[in-house]
Amino acid sequence: MLAFGRRQALQPTVVAPDALLRGIAGLIASGIGPAIRLAFRLHDGWSTACDANQSENALLNLALNARDAMPAGGALTISTADRTVTAADLADQDGVEPGDYVAIIVADTGTGMEPEVLRRAFEPFFTTRPIGRGTGLGLSQMYGFVRQSGGFVRLESQPGQGTAVHCSCRARTGPDYMRGRFPRRGRTVFLAIRNRRRPCLSSRTRTASGK
């Protein structure tokens, strides 16, 4: 049962969001199909503590939602960011504490949402799809999982202008969390899926100074 309706048993571990996304890049590419351009903008920043399997499922579902919003093709961009969030930033988020957060942003160029649809997007079983084309549980499951993990979710969408889903989880920045991470912090990595049948990642990196 989904975390939105009741708390589920999670198995949190230290997760580097960028490494997690690299691990499922091929699955996302094959799931959305060749008509959609897929790009990753990965910061190689802070880690977080969450259930890796649930995180992967949530991200795959978001990618499939984006695919369905772009029936004629389009672009899907998945990026990461480190953010320091203040109490003012969380005025619309009950029970979420200020502090450092790691964000994963899933943005598409699809049909977007009308204001009423946007308002109800996290409700369980709410869907605008025809009967038999979906349960309406994808966004609510993702929302419940992120909230249960101590994070928060924001949606940005306008009709005809696409949708961006911001999933933010508490950052873990102490030495115990940083130990063993292979990327050097402060780099931004751009990944593009080039071969849909056998996904291949090409990358371009730059330092925080732009070099």
ChimeraX commands (.cxc) that place a marker at each C-alpha (Angstrom):
marker #1 position 0.00,0.00,0.00 radius 0.5
marker #1 position 1.22,3.49,-0.70 radius 0.5
marker #1 position 2.99,5.66,1.85 radius 0.5
marker #1 position 0.50,8.47,1.17 radius 0.5
marker #1 position -2.28,6.49,2.84 radius 0.5
marker #1 position -0.24,4.87,5.59 radius 0.5
marker #1 position 3.39,4.62,6.59 radius 0.5
marker #1 position 5.25,1.83,4.87 radius 0.5
marker #1 position 8.36,0.01,5.99 radius 0.5
marker #1 position 11.34,1.80,4.48 radius 0.5
marker #1 position 14.97,0.71,4.50 radius 0.5
marker #1 position 16.96,3.95,4.42 radius 0.5
marker #1 position 20.61,3.90,3.46 radius 0.5
marker #1 position 23.07,6.60,2.47 radius 0.5
marker #1 position 22.33,7.45,-1.15 radius 0.5
marker #1 position 24.19,9.71,-3.58 radius 0.5
marker #1 position 21.35,10.91,-5.86 radius 0.5
marker #1 position 23.67,11.38,-8.83 radius 0.5
marker #1 position 24.97,7.82,-8.63 radius 0.5
marker #1 position 21.43,6.51,-8.22 radius 0.5
marker #1 position 20.32,8.35,-11.37 radius 0.5
marker #1 position 23.25,7.04,-13.36 radius 0.5
marker #1 position 22.28,3.55,-12.30 radius 0.5
marker #1 position 18.74,3.82,-13.70 radius 0.5
marker #1 position 19.46,6.03,-16.72 radius 0.5
marker #1 position 19.10,3.11,-19.11 radius 0.5
marker #1 position 15.77,2.03,-17.61 radius 0.5
marker #1 position 14.42,5.56,-17.89 radius 0.5
marker #1 position 15.59,5.84,-21.51 radius 0.5
marker #1 position 13.96,2.57,-22.55 radius 0.5
marker #1 position 10.78,3.43,-20.67 radius 0.5
marker #1 position 10.15,6.81,-22.27 radius 0.5
marker #1 position 11.00,5.76,-25.83 radius 0.5
marker #1 position 12.96,7.34,-28.69 radius 0.5
marker #1 position 10.59,10.26,-29.34 radius 0.5
marker #1 position 11.65,12.01,-26.14 radius 0.5
marker #1 position 15.07,13.63,-25.70 radius 0.5
marker #1 position 16.51,12.67,-22.32 radius 0.5
marker #1 position 19.21,14.65,-20.53 radius 0.5
marker #1 position 20.70,14.55,-17.04 radius 0.5
marker #1 position 22.31,17.52,-15.29 radius 0.5
marker #1 position 24.02,16.07,-12.24 radius 0.5
marker #1 position 25.80,18.16,-9.65 radius 0.5
marker #1 position 27.64,15.40,-7.73 radius 0.5
marker #1 position 26.83,17.13,-4.47 radius 0.5
marker #1 position 25.47,16.10,-1.10 radius 0.5
marker #1 position 24.18,12.67,-0.17 radius 0.5
marker #1 position 20.91,11.84,1.58 radius 0.5
marker #1 position 19.43,8.97,3.57 radius 0.5
marker #1 position 16.48,7.21,1.94 radius 0.5
marker #1 position 15.23,3.87,0.66 radius 0.5
marker #1 position 17.12,3.39,-2.62 radius 0.5
marker #1 position 14.59,0.96,-4.12 radius 0.5
marker #1 position 11.66,3.26,-3.39 radius 0.5
marker #1 position 13.64,6.19,-4.78 radius 0.5
marker #1 position 14.26,4.36,-8.03 radius 0.5
marker #1 position 10.59,3.39,-8.33 radius 0.5
marker #1 position 9.48,6.96,-7.68 radius 0.5
marker #1 position 11.83,8.37,-10.31 radius 0.5
marker #1 position 10.85,5.79,-12.91 radius 0.5
marker #1 position 7.18,6.60,-12.32 radius 0.5
marker #1 position 7.87,10.32,-12.71 radius 0.5
marker #1 position 9.63,9.63,-16.01 radius 0.5
marker #1 position 6.68,7.58,-17.26 radius 0.5
marker #1 position 4.27,10.34,-16.22 radius 0.5
marker #1 position 6.38,12.78,-18.20 radius 0.5
marker #1 position 6.34,10.46,-21.21 radius 0.5
marker #1 position 2.55,10.32,-21.11 radius 0.5
marker #1 position 2.41,14.13,-21.02 radius 0.5
marker #1 position 4.40,14.28,-24.28 radius 0.5
marker #1 position 2.51,12.05,-26.75 radius 0.5
marker #1 position 4.09,13.85,-29.70 radius 0.5
marker #1 position 7.58,13.80,-28.22 radius 0.5
marker #1 position 9.54,16.42,-26.34 radius 0.5
marker #1 position 12.33,16.74,-23.82 radius 0.5
marker #1 position 12.80,15.29,-20.33 radius 0.5
marker #1 position 15.52,16.76,-18.13 radius 0.5
marker #1 position 16.47,15.28,-14.76 radius 0.5
marker #1 position 18.78,17.35,-12.59 radius 0.5
marker #1 position 20.11,17.50,-9.04 radius 0.5
marker #1 position 20.83,20.46,-6.78 radius 0.5
marker #1 position 21.95,21.23,-3.24 radius 0.5
marker #1 position 19.69,23.72,-1.47 radius 0.5
marker #1 position 19.65,25.42,1.91 radius 0.5
marker #1 position 15.98,25.85,2.78 radius 0.5
marker #1 position 14.70,28.46,5.25 radius 0.5
marker #1 position 11.53,28.48,7.34 radius 0.5
marker #1 position 10.06,31.04,4.93 radius 0.5
marker #1 position 10.66,28.64,2.05 radius 0.5
marker #1 position 8.64,26.00,3.90 radius 0.5
marker #1 position 5.62,28.13,4.76 radius 0.5
marker #1 position 3.39,25.81,2.70 radius 0.5
marker #1 position 4.98,22.58,4.00 radius 0.5
marker #1 position 3.71,21.24,7.32 radius 0.5
marker #1 position 6.15,19.30,9.49 radius 0.5
marker #1 position 9.25,19.97,7.38 radius 0.5
marker #1 position 12.30,21.48,9.08 radius 0.5
marker #1 position 14.61,24.11,7.58 radius 0.5
marker #1 position 18.11,23.02,6.66 radius 0.5
marker #1 position 20.16,21.54,3.84 radius 0.5
marker #1 position 18.33,19.48,1.24 radius 0.5
marker #1 position 19.21,17.52,-1.88 radius 0.5
marker #1 position 16.75,18.09,-4.72 radius 0.5
marker #1 position 16.03,15.93,-7.75 radius 0.5
marker #1 position 14.11,17.85,-10.41 radius 0.5
marker #1 position 12.22,16.02,-13.16 radius 0.5
marker #1 position 11.12,18.51,-15.84 radius 0.5
marker #1 position 9.27,17.87,-19.09 radius 0.5
marker #1 position 8.04,19.94,-22.02 radius 0.5
marker #1 position 4.63,18.29,-22.08 radius 0.5
marker #1 position 1.05,19.42,-21.91 radius 0.5
marker #1 position 1.28,20.83,-18.39 radius 0.5
marker #1 position -1.56,21.00,-15.87 radius 0.5
marker #1 position -4.58,23.20,-15.41 radius 0.5
marker #1 position -4.71,24.88,-11.96 radius 0.5
marker #1 position -7.39,22.49,-10.66 radius 0.5
marker #1 position -5.43,19.45,-11.79 radius 0.5
marker #1 position -2.27,20.87,-10.21 radius 0.5
marker #1 position -4.09,21.42,-6.92 radius 0.5
marker #1 position -5.25,17.80,-6.79 radius 0.5
marker #1 position -2.18,16.14,-8.28 radius 0.5
marker #1 position -1.09,14.43,-5.04 radius 0.5
marker #1 position -4.52,13.00,-4.20 radius 0.5
marker #1 position -4.61,9.18,-4.28 radius 0.5
marker #1 position -6.49,7.76,-7.28 radius 0.5
marker #1 position -6.88,11.19,-8.89 radius 0.5
marker #1 position -6.08,10.94,-12.59 radius 0.5
marker #1 position -6.97,12.67,-15.83 radius 0.5
marker #1 position -6.26,9.54,-17.87 radius 0.5
marker #1 position -9.00,7.44,-19.46 radius 0.5
marker #1 position -10.25,4.40,-17.57 radius 0.5
marker #1 position -7.74,1.58,-17.85 radius 0.5
marker #1 position -4.79,3.88,-18.60 radius 0.5
marker #1 position -3.60,4.37,-15.02 radius 0.5
marker #1 position -4.51,4.17,-11.35 radius 0.5
marker #1 position -3.71,7.74,-10.35 radius 0.5
marker #1 position -1.29,6.49,-7.69 radius 0.5
marker #1 position 2.07,7.51,-9.16 radius 0.5
marker #1 position 2.36,11.07,-7.83 radius 0.5
marker #1 position 0.67,10.29,-4.52 radius 0.5
marker #1 position 3.00,7.35,-3.89 radius 0.5
marker #1 position 6.02,9.49,-4.66 radius 0.5
marker #1 position 4.70,12.29,-2.43 radius 0.5
marker #1 position 4.08,9.91,0.46 radius 0.5
marker #1 position 7.50,8.31,0.16 radius 0.5
marker #1 position 9.34,11.65,0.12 radius 0.5
marker #1 position 7.35,13.02,3.06 radius 0.5
marker #1 position 7.89,9.84,5.07 radius 0.5
marker #1 position 11.60,10.24,4.36 radius 0.5
marker #1 position 11.56,13.71,5.93 radius 0.5
marker #1 position 11.46,15.66,2.69 radius 0.5
marker #1 position 8.98,17.62,0.61 radius 0.5
marker #1 position 7.73,17.86,-2.96 radius 0.5
marker #1 position 6.78,20.85,-5.09 radius 0.5
marker #1 position 5.10,20.92,-8.48 radius 0.5
marker #1 position 5.47,23.65,-11.08 radius 0.5
marker #1 position 3.24,23.46,-14.12 radius 0.5
marker #1 position 1.38,25.58,-16.63 radius 0.5
marker #1 position -0.92,24.44,-19.43 radius 0.5
marker #1 position 1.10,23.93,-22.60 radius 0.5
marker #1 position 4.39,24.73,-20.85 radius 0.5
marker #1 position 5.33,21.46,-19.21 radius 0.5
marker #1 position 5.76,20.31,-15.63 radius 0.5
marker #1 position 8.64,20.24,-13.15 radius 0.5
marker #1 position 8.57,18.01,-10.06 radius 0.5
marker #1 position 11.00,19.01,-7.30 radius 0.5
marker #1 position 11.69,16.20,-4.80 radius 0.5
marker #1 position 13.79,17.37,-1.85 radius 0.5
marker #1 position 15.25,15.15,0.91 radius 0.5
marker #1 position 17.42,16.12,3.88 radius 0.5
marker #1 position 21.10,16.28,3.04 radius 0.5
marker #1 position 23.62,14.23,4.98 radius 0.5
marker #1 position 26.88,16.15,4.85 radius 0.5
marker #1 position 28.97,14.83,7.75 radius 0.5
marker #1 position 32.16,12.80,7.22 radius 0.5
marker #1 position 30.36,9.48,7.73 radius 0.5
marker #1 position 28.11,10.26,4.78 radius 0.5
marker #1 position 30.85,11.64,2.55 radius 0.5
marker #1 position 33.19,8.67,3.05 radius 0.5
marker #1 position 33.49,6.42,0.04 radius 0.5
marker #1 position 31.87,8.75,-2.47 radius 0.5
marker #1 position 33.83,8.64,-5.70 radius 0.5
marker #1 position 32.85,11.97,-7.37 radius 0.5
marker #1 position 34.53,15.21,-6.33 radius 0.5
marker #1 position 32.01,17.71,-5.05 radius 0.5
marker #1 position 31.59,20.93,-6.99 radius 0.5
marker #1 position 31.40,19.34,-10.44 radius 0.5
marker #1 position 28.43,19.47,-12.73 radius 0.5
marker #1 position 27.98,16.51,-15.06 radius 0.5
marker #1 position 25.78,16.59,-18.16 radius 0.5
marker #1 position 24.62,13.23,-19.45 radius 0.5
marker #1 position 22.70,12.55,-22.64 radius 0.5
marker #1 position 21.24,9.22,-23.73 radius 0.5
marker #1 position 22.38,8.64,-27.32 radius 0.5
marker #1 position 21.48,5.05,-28.13 radius 0.5
marker #1 position 17.97,3.93,-27.20 radius 0.5
marker #1 position 18.58,0.22,-27.77 radius 0.5
marker #1 position 21.84,0.08,-25.86 radius 0.5
marker #1 position 21.94,3.24,-23.76 radius 0.5
marker #1 position 25.29,4.94,-23.77 radius 0.5
marker #1 position 26.06,7.90,-21.55 radius 0.5
marker #1 position 28.19,10.70,-22.91 radius 0.5
marker #1 position 29.27,13.34,-20.45 radius 0.5
marker #1 position 30.74,16.79,-20.26 radius 0.5
marker #1 position 32.01,18.07,-16.94 radius 0.5
marker #1 position 32.98,21.42,-15.60 radius 0.5
marker #1 position 34.15,22.62,-12.22 radius 0.5
marker #1 position 32.16,25.00,-10.06 radius 0.5
marker #1 position 34.31,27.83,-11.40 radius 0.5
marker #1 position 33.19,27.00,-14.94 radius 0.5
marker #1 position 36.48,25.48,-16.15 radius 0.5
marker link #1:1,2 radius 0.2
marker link #1:2,3 radius 0.2
marker link #1:3,4 radius 0.2
marker link #1:4,5 radius 0.2
marker link #1:5,6 radius 0.2
marker link #1:6,7 radius 0.2
marker link #1:7,8 radius 0.2
marker link #1:8,9 radius 0.2
marker link #1:9,10 radius 0.2
marker link #1:10,11 radius 0.2
marker link #1:11,12 radius 0.2
marker link #1:12,13 radius 0.2
marker link #1:13,14 radius 0.2
marker link #1:14,15 radius 0.2
marker link #1:15,16 radius 0.2
marker link #1:16,17 radius 0.2
marker link #1:17,18 radius 0.2
marker link #1:18,19 radius 0.2
marker link #1:19,20 radius 0.2
marker link #1:20,21 radius 0.2
marker link #1:21,22 radius 0.2
marker link #1:22,23 radius 0.2
marker link #1:23,24 radius 0.2
marker link #1:24,25 radius 0.2
marker link #1:25,26 radius 0.2
marker link #1:26,27 radius 0.2
marker link #1:27,28 radius 0.2
marker link #1:28,29 radius 0.2
marker link #1:29,30 radius 0.2
marker link #1:30,31 radius 0.2
marker link #1:31,32 radius 0.2
marker link #1:32,33 radius 0.2
marker link #1:33,34 radius 0.2
marker link #1:34,35 radius 0.2
marker link #1:35,36 radius 0.2
marker link #1:36,37 radius 0.2
marker link #1:37,38 radius 0.2
marker link #1:38,39 radius 0.2
marker link #1:39,40 radius 0.2
marker link #1:40,41 radius 0.2
marker link #1:41,42 radius 0.2
marker link #1:42,43 radius 0.2
marker link #1:43,44 radius 0.2
marker link #1:44,45 radius 0.2
marker link #1:45,46 radius 0.2
marker link #1:46,47 radius 0.2
marker link #1:47,48 radius 0.2
marker link #1:48,49 radius 0.2
marker link #1:49,50 radius 0.2
marker link #1:50,51 radius 0.2
marker link #1:51,52 radius 0.2
marker link #1:52,53 radius 0.2
marker link #1:53,54 radius 0.2
marker link #1:54,55 radius 0.2
marker link #1:55,56 radius 0.2
marker link #1:56,57 radius 0.2
marker link #1:57,58 radius 0.2
marker link #1:58,59 radius 0.2
marker link #1:59,60 radius 0.2
marker link #1:60,61 radius 0.2
marker link #1:61,62 radius 0.2
marker link #1:62,63 radius 0.2
marker link #1:63,64 radius 0.2
marker link #1:64,65 radius 0.2
marker link #1:65,66 radius 0.2
marker link #1:66,67 radius 0.2
marker link #1:67,68 radius 0.2
marker link #1:68,69 radius 0.2
marker link #1:69,70 radius 0.2
marker link #1:70,71 radius 0.2
marker link #1:71,72 radius 0.2
marker link #1:72,73 radius 0.2
marker link #1:73,74 radius 0.2
marker link #1:74,75 radius 0.2
marker link #1:75,76 radius 0.2
marker link #1:76,77 radius 0.2
marker link #1:77,78 radius 0.2
marker link #1:78,79 radius 0.2
marker link #1:79,80 radius 0.2
marker link #1:80,81 radius 0.2
marker link #1:81,82 radius 0.2
marker link #1:82,83 radius 0.2
marker link #1:83,84 radius 0.2
marker link #1:84,85 radius 0.2
marker link #1:85,86 radius 0.2
marker link #1:86,87 radius 0.2
marker link #1:87,88 radius 0.2
marker link #1:88,89 radius 0.2
marker link #1:89,90 radius 0.2
marker link #1:90,91 radius 0.2
marker link #1:91,92 radius 0.2
marker link #1:92,93 radius 0.2
marker link #1:93,94 radius 0.2
marker link #1:94,95 radius 0.2
marker link #1:95,96 radius 0.2
marker link #1:96,97 radius 0.2
marker link #1:97,98 radius 0.2
marker link #1:98,99 radius 0.2
marker link #1:99,100 radius 0.2
marker link #1:100,101 radius 0.2
marker link #1:101,102 radius 0.2
marker link #1:102,103 radius 0.2
marker link #1:103,104 radius 0.2
marker link #1:104,105 radius 0.2
marker link #1:105,106 radius 0.2
marker link #1:106,107 radius 0.2
marker link #1:107,108 radius 0.2
marker link #1:108,109 radius 0.2
marker link #1:109,110 radius 0.2
marker link #1:110,111 radius 0.2
marker link #1:111,112 radius 0.2
marker link #1:112,113 radius 0.2
marker link #1:113,114 radius 0.2
marker link #1:114,115 radius 0.2
marker link #1:115,116 radius 0.2
marker link #1:116,117 radius 0.2
marker link #1:117,118 radius 0.2
marker link #1:118,119 radius 0.2
marker link #1:119,120 radius 0.2
marker link #1:120,121 radius 0.2
marker link #1:121,122 radius 0.2
marker link #1:122,123 radius 0.2
marker link #1:123,124 radius 0.2
marker link #1:124,125 radius 0.2
marker link #1:125,126 radius 0.2
marker link #1:126,127 radius 0.2
marker link #1:127,128 radius 0.2
marker link #1:128,129 radius 0.2
marker link #1:129,130 radius 0.2
marker link #1:130,131 radius 0.2
marker link #1:131,132 radius 0.2
marker link #1:132,133 radius 0.2
marker link #1:133,134 radius 0.2
marker link #1:134,135 radius 0.2
marker link #1:135,136 radius 0.2
marker link #1:136,137 radius 0.2
marker link #1:137,138 radius 0.2
marker link #1:138,139 radius 0.2
marker link #1:139,140 radius 0.2
marker link #1:140,141 radius 0.2
marker link #1:141,142 radius 0.2
marker link #1:142,143 radius 0.2
marker link #1:143,144 radius 0.2
marker link #1:144,145 radius 0.2
marker link #1:145,146 radius 0.2
marker link #1:146,147 radius 0.2
marker link #1:147,148 radius 0.2
marker link #1:148,149 radius 0.2
marker link #1:149,150 radius 0.2
marker link #1:150,151 radius 0.2
marker link #1:151,152 radius 0.2
marker link #1:152,153 radius 0.2
marker link #1:153,154 radius 0.2
marker link #1:154,155 radius 0.2
marker link #1:155,156 radius 0.2
marker link #1:156,157 radius 0.2
marker link #1:157,158 radius 0.2
marker link #1:158,159 radius 0.2
marker link #1:159,160 radius 0.2
marker link #1:160,161 radius 0.2
marker link #1:161,162 radius 0.2
marker link #1:162,163 radius 0.2
marker link #1:163,164 radius 0.2
marker link #1:164,165 radius 0.2
marker link #1:165,166 radius 0.2
marker link #1:166,167 radius 0.2
marker link #1:167,168 radius 0.2
marker link #1:168,169 radius 0.2
marker link #1:169,170 radius 0.2
marker link #1:170,171 radius 0.2
marker link #1:171,172 radius 0.2
marker link #1:172,173 radius 0.2
marker link #1:173,174 radius 0.2
marker link #1:174,175 radius 0.2
marker link #1:175,176 radius 0.2
marker link #1:176,177 radius 0.2
marker link #1:177,178 radius 0.2
marker link #1:178,179 radius 0.2
marker link #1:179,180 radius 0.2
marker link #1:180,181 radius 0.2
marker link #1:181,182 radius 0.2
marker link #1:182,183 radius 0.2
marker link #1:183,184 radius 0.2
marker link #1:184,185 radius 0.2
marker link #1:185,186 radius 0.2
marker link #1:186,187 radius 0.2
marker link #1:187,188 radius 0.2
marker link #1:188,189 radius 0.2
marker link #1:189,190 radius 0.2
marker link #1:190,191 radius 0.2
marker link #1:191,192 radius 0.2
marker link #1:192,193 radius 0.2
marker link #1:193,194 radius 0.2
marker link #1:194,195 radius 0.2
marker link #1:195,196 radius 0.2
marker link #1:196,197 radius 0.2
marker link #1:197,198 radius 0.2
marker link #1:198,199 radius 0.2
marker link #1:199,200 radius 0.2
marker link #1:200,201 radius 0.2
marker link #1:201,202 radius 0.2
marker link #1:202,203 radius 0.2
marker link #1:203,204 radius 0.2
marker link #1:204,205 radius 0.2
marker link #1:205,206 radius 0.2
marker link #1:206,207 radius 0.2
marker link #1:207,208 radius 0.2
marker link #1:208,209 radius 0.2
marker link #1:209,210 radius 0.2
marker link #1:210,211 radius 0.2
view
